[in-house]
Amino acid sequence: MVRAVTVGLDGSRESLAAAEWGAREAELREAPLRLVNVWAPDGVVPQSMADRDGQRHWAERIPRRAQEELRGRHPGLDVTADQLVGWPREVLPEAAAESELLVLGSRGLSGVGRFLVGAVGQAVLAQTDRPVVFVRAPEHGHVPPDPRGPVLLGLDTTADALLEFAFDEARRRRTGLWIVHAWSLPPYFGYGMPSDSSLTADLTEKEATHLGEAVRPWRDTHPDVEVTEDSRRGRPEDLLADAARDHDAALVVVGRRIRRSPLGGRVGSVTYGVLHHVTAPVAVVSHS
């Protein structure tokens, strides 16, 4: 049985953009699309019965209206809409566990090219092992453009789940895969030691070789995907943001290492930076 692509929907422009992106992804995967709207439990927020009934009626319209619009733009797509009771940071990870992936909206911040993954998005991301995609709303309306650029992968590990997701996304879109590997000079360069051009050249060659070795098995099993390897020195979040802009990336893929802790999971500083500065949709893939 093919699992659904699930979208967290609250009626905002960002979540409606996420729903449109999710519909396109569901079509590529030949999977159903599930829209999930989360309603707070009764009695949590003190208010009159009339106010609560009015809000419930409005909330029930959100997934139903989105469902109708998506069916109109994507005839033949199986779209369902559910309203679940609870807190989004608890309910959405449960919905994600039953899905191929979860899609959420991200909100723009003041300043060019910066976006916010709110507390709910971060909590959901830290609590699920399923891929989570964050989509920002376009400047006008809520139907984002469908970019034809490559899938962009930020790679600092050879995790199979991360590579498999990126190659599969490129294959589905019939586009190329651009793999960015960022690396840094040894720490002692930060303590006043003079730069050695030959050492830098050796490190550049070594890192490029390691990247090629990590990617080669996936090239062999996905010969239909055109792959570009880009290994360079710099901050990974900066390199990914620049590459996504320069190549009009259709999707940016980054990893999140699963860490079991009594205090909960962590998003990671690089992933956090990418989510806040990359304007293309960003898929976060958990791996061990």
C-alpha positions in Angstrom: 0.0 0.0 0.0 1.3 3.4 -1.0 1.4 5.8 1.9 0.1 9.4 1.6 1.9 12.6 1.3 0.6 14.6 4.3 0.3 18.3 4.7 -0.2 20.3 7.9 -2.8 22.8 7.0 -3.9 25.9 9.1 -5.3 28.2 6.4 -2.2 30.4 6.2 -0.7 31.3 2.9 2.4 29.3 3.8 0.3 26.2 4.5 -1.7 26.6 1.3 1.6 26.8 -0.6 2.7 23.6 1.2 -0.5 21.9 0.2 0.1 22.8 -3.5 3.6 21.5 -3.3 2.4 18.4 -1.6 -0.1 17.8 -4.4 2.6 17.9 -7.0 4.8 15.6 -5.0 1.9 13.2 -4.5 1.4 13.1 -8.3 5.1 12.4 -8.9 4.9 9.6 -6.3 1.5 8.3 -7.6 0.4 8.6 -4.0 -2.7 10.0 -2.2 -2.6 13.5 -0.6 -3.8 13.9 3.0 -4.6 17.4 4.4 -4.5 17.6 8.2 -5.9 20.4 10.2 -5.4 20.2 14.0 -8.0 21.6 16.4 -7.2 22.3 20.0 -9.0 20.2 22.6 -12.2 21.5 24.1 -11.8 23.5 27.3 -8.2 24.4 26.7 -8.9 28.0 25.7 -11.6 29.7 27.8 -14.2 31.3 25.5 -17.9 31.4 25.0 -19.7 28.5 23.3 -20.8 30.7 20.5 -17.2 31.9 19.8 -15.9 28.3 19.9 -18.6 27.0 17.6 -17.8 29.8 15.2 -14.1 29.1 15.2 -14.7 25.4 14.8 -17.0 26.0 11.8 -14.3 28.3 10.3 -11.6 25.7 11.0 -13.6 22.9 9.4 -13.8 25.0 6.2 -10.0 25.2 5.8 -9.3 21.6 4.8 -12.5 21.2 2.9 -12.0 24.3 0.8 -8.3 23.4 0.2 -9.4 19.9 -0.8 -11.9 21.2 -3.4 -9.3 23.7 -4.9 -6.6 21.0 -5.1 -9.0 18.6 -6.8 -9.8 21.3 -9.3 -6.1 21.9 -10.1 -5.1 18.3 -9.9 -7.9 16.2 -11.4 -7.4 12.5 -10.7 -5.4 13.1 -7.5 -6.8 11.3 -4.4 -7.2 14.1 -1.8 -8.6 13.6 1.7 -9.0 16.2 4.4 -9.0 15.4 8.1 -9.5 17.5 11.2 -7.8 16.1 14.2 -8.0 17.1 17.9 -4.9 17.9 19.9 -1.8 20.0 19.8 0.0 20.3 16.4 3.4 19.5 17.8 2.0 16.2 19.1 -0.5 15.3 16.4 1.6 16.1 13.3 4.5 13.7 14.2 1.9 10.9 14.6 0.4 11.8 11.1 3.9 11.9 9.6 4.7 8.4 11.0 1.9 7.0 8.7 3.1 9.0 5.6 5.7 9.0 2.9 6.6 12.5 4.0 5.2 15.5 5.8 4.9 19.0 4.2 4.7 22.2 6.3 4.8 25.9 5.5 7.5 28.3 6.5 7.0 32.0 7.1 9.0 35.0 5.7 11.0 37.2 8.1 11.8 40.9 7.6 14.9 41.1 5.4 15.6 39.6 2.0 15.9 35.8 1.7 15.1 34.9 5.4 12.4 32.5 6.5 11.1 31.3 9.8 10.4 27.7 10.8 8.2 28.3 13.9 8.2 26.5 17.2 5.7 24.0 16.0 7.7 23.2 12.8 10.9 22.7 14.8 9.1 20.5 17.4 7.5 18.4 14.7 10.8 18.0 12.9 12.7 16.9 16.0 10.0 14.3 16.9 9.6 12.4 13.6 11.9 10.1 11.6 10.0 10.7 8.4 11.2 13.3 5.8 9.7 16.8 6.4 9.5 19.4 3.7 9.3 23.1 4.4 7.7 25.3 1.7 7.5 29.1 1.7 4.6 31.0 0.1 5.2 33.0 -3.1 5.1 36.8 -3.0 1.7 36.8 -4.5 -1.1 34.2 -3.9 -0.4 30.8 -2.5 0.4 28.7 -5.6 4.2 28.4 -5.8 6.0 28.2 -9.1 7.2 24.8 -10.3 10.9 25.3 -10.7 12.8 23.1 -13.3 16.2 23.4 -11.7 18.1 20.5 -10.1 17.6 18.8 -6.8 20.3 20.2 -4.5 21.8 17.9 -1.8 23.9 19.1 1.1 26.1 16.1 1.9 28.4 15.8 4.9 27.8 12.1 5.6 27.3 9.0 3.6 23.9 8.2 5.2 22.0 5.9 2.8 18.6 7.4 3.6 19.8 10.9 2.6 21.3 9.8 -0.7 18.4 7.6 -1.6 15.9 10.4 -1.0 17.9 12.9 -3.1 18.5 10.5 -6.0 14.8 9.4 -6.0 13.6 13.0 -6.0 15.8 13.9 -9.0 14.7 10.8 -10.9 11.0 11.6 -10.3 11.5 15.2 -11.5 13.7 14.1 -14.5 16.2 16.7 -13.5 19.8 16.7 -12.4 21.2 16.3 -8.9 23.7 18.8 -7.6 25.6 17.6 -4.6 27.4 20.2 -2.4 30.0 19.1 0.1 31.4 21.8 2.4 34.6 21.4 4.3 36.8 23.5 6.6 40.5 24.0 7.2 42.0 22.3 10.2 41.3 24.1 13.5 44.9 25.2 14.0 44.6 27.6 11.1 42.4 29.7 13.4 45.3 30.1 15.9 47.5 32.3 13.7 49.3 29.6 11.9 50.2 30.7 8.4 48.2 29.3 5.5 49.9 26.7 3.4 48.7 26.7 -0.2 50.0 23.2 -0.9 48.1 21.9 2.2 45.0 23.6 1.1 45.3 22.1 -2.4 45.9 18.6 -0.9 42.8 19.0 1.3 40.7 20.2 -1.7 41.7 17.1 -3.7 41.2 14.8 -0.7 37.7 16.1 0.0 36.7 15.9 -3.7 38.0 12.3 -3.8 36.0 11.3 -0.7 32.8 12.9 -2.1 33.3 11.0 -5.4 33.8 7.7 -3.5 30.7 8.3 -1.4 28.5 9.1 -4.5 29.8 6.5 -6.9 27.6 3.5 -5.8 24.5 5.7 -6.2 25.6 6.9 -9.6 25.9 3.2 -10.6 22.4 2.4 -9.4 20.8 5.6 -10.9 22.4 5.9 -14.3 19.5 8.1 -15.5 20.3 10.9 -13.0 22.8 13.4 -14.1 25.0 14.2 -11.1 27.3 17.2 -10.4 29.6 17.0 -7.5 30.7 20.3 -5.9 33.2 20.1 -3.0 34.5 23.3 -1.7 35.6 25.1 1.5 33.0 27.2 3.3 30.0 27.2 5.6 27.6 24.5 4.3 24.5 26.7 4.9 26.0 29.6 2.9 27.1 27.4 0.1 23.7 25.7 -0.1 21.8 29.0 -0.1 24.0 30.4 -2.9 23.8 27.2 -5.0 20.0 27.0 -4.5 19.6 30.6 -5.7 22.1 30.4 -8.6 20.6 27.1 -10.0 17.0 27.8 -9.2 16.8 24.6 -7.2 13.6 22.6 -7.4 14.3 21.1 -3.9 17.1 21.4 -1.4 17.8 18.2 0.6 19.6 18.2 4.0 20.1 15.6 6.7 19.3 15.6 10.4 21.0 13.1 12.6 18.7 11.2 14.9 19.7 11.7 18.5 17.7 10.0 21.2 17.6 12.2 24.4 15.3 12.7 27.4 15.2 16.4 26.3 14.0 15.5 22.8 15.5 15.7 19.4 17.6 18.5 17.9 17.3 20.1 14.5 21.1 20.8 14.1 22.8 24.1 13.4 23.4 23.6 9.7 19.9 22.4 9.0 18.6 25.3 11.0 20.6 27.7 9.0 19.5 26.2 5.7 15.8 26.4 6.7 16.2 30.1 7.5 18.1 31.2 4.4 17.1 29.0 1.5 14.1 30.2 -0.4 13.5 26.9 -2.3 11.5 24.1 -0.7 13.8 22.3 1.8 13.5 18.6 2.6 15.0 17.4 6.0 15.8 13.7 6.0 16.5 12.0 9.3 19.3 9.4 9.5 21.2 7.5 12.1 
